[in-house]
Amino acid sequence: MALTLQQAREQGKVGETFSGYIAARSNDRETTALVAKINQARAESYRQLAAQNNVPQDDVARLAGSKLVERAKPGEYVRGVNGLWVQKH
């Protein structure tokens, strides 16, 4: 059974970032593949939203990133603006 995003979050293998993309905290093959898949889907979603709203894709991604970091559940990891991982409480 393939690793899900929720499982990866709960296991501390990935974390949200302010860039709007998930980042791996574990370098195993399964986690790396999951991160690539999720980030590819997010990039496409951000591209579509940016085109619909006539704004830069990076702006959409950063706004989403802020929301995703804020919504992270206790115990999940987020990468702070200083680049360091922090476990939400």
C-alpha positions as CSV (number, residue, x, y, z in Angstrom):
1,M,0.0,0.0,0.0
2,A,1.4,3.4,-1.0
3,L,2.2,6.1,1.5
4,T,-0.5,8.7,1.7
5,L,0.1,12.4,2.4
6,Q,-1.7,12.1,5.8
7,Q,0.4,9.1,6.8
8,A,3.6,10.9,5.8
9,R,2.5,14.0,7.8
10,E,1.7,11.9,10.9
11,Q,5.0,10.0,10.6
12,G,7.0,13.2,10.3
13,K,8.3,12.3,6.9
14,V,7.0,15.5,5.2
15,G,6.1,19.0,6.2
16,E,4.4,22.1,4.8
17,T,6.4,25.1,3.8
18,F,5.6,28.7,3.2
19,S,6.4,28.2,-0.5
20,G,3.2,26.3,-1.0
21,Y,4.9,23.0,-1.6
22,I,5.4,20.0,0.7
23,A,9.0,19.1,1.5
24,A,10.5,15.8,2.5
25,R,12.0,15.3,5.9
26,S,12.8,11.7,5.1
27,N,14.8,10.7,2.0
28,D,13.4,7.3,1.4
29,R,12.1,6.4,-2.1
30,E,8.4,6.3,-1.1
31,T,8.5,9.7,0.5
32,T,10.4,11.3,-2.3
33,A,7.9,9.9,-4.8
34,L,5.0,11.2,-2.8
35,V,6.5,14.7,-2.5
36,A,7.0,14.8,-6.2
37,K,3.5,13.7,-7.0
38,I,1.9,16.1,-4.5
39,N,4.0,19.1,-5.6
40,Q,3.3,18.4,-9.3
41,A,-0.5,18.5,-8.6
42,R,-0.1,21.6,-6.5
43,A,1.9,23.4,-9.2
44,E,-0.8,22.6,-11.7
45,S,-3.5,23.9,-9.4
46,Y,-1.6,27.0,-8.6
47,R,-1.0,27.6,-12.3
48,Q,-4.7,27.3,-13.1
49,L,-5.7,29.6,-10.2
50,A,-3.0,32.2,-11.2
51,A,-4.3,32.2,-14.8
52,Q,-7.9,32.5,-13.7
53,N,-7.1,35.5,-11.5
54,N,-4.4,37.1,-13.6
55,V,-1.8,36.9,-10.8
56,P,1.7,35.4,-10.7
57,Q,1.8,31.7,-9.9
58,D,4.3,32.3,-7.1
59,D,1.9,34.6,-5.4
60,V,-0.8,31.9,-5.4
61,A,1.7,29.3,-4.1
62,R,2.9,31.6,-1.3
63,L,-0.7,32.4,-0.2
64,A,-1.5,28.7,-0.2
65,G,1.7,27.9,1.7
66,S,0.8,30.4,4.4
67,K,-2.6,28.8,4.8
68,L,-1.3,25.2,4.8
69,V,1.3,26.0,7.4
70,E,-1.3,27.7,9.6
71,R,-3.7,24.7,9.2
72,A,-1.1,22.1,10.0
73,K,-2.2,19.9,12.9
74,P,-0.4,19.5,16.2
75,G,2.4,17.0,15.8
76,E,2.9,17.8,12.1
77,Y,6.0,19.6,10.9
78,V,6.3,22.9,9.2
79,R,9.4,24.7,7.9
80,G,9.6,28.2,9.3
81,V,10.7,31.3,7.5
82,N,14.2,30.7,8.9
83,G,14.3,27.3,7.0
84,L,14.2,25.2,10.2
85,W,11.6,22.5,10.8
86,V,9.2,23.1,13.7
87,Q,6.7,20.6,15.1
88,K,3.4,22.2,15.6
89,H,1.9,22.1,19.1
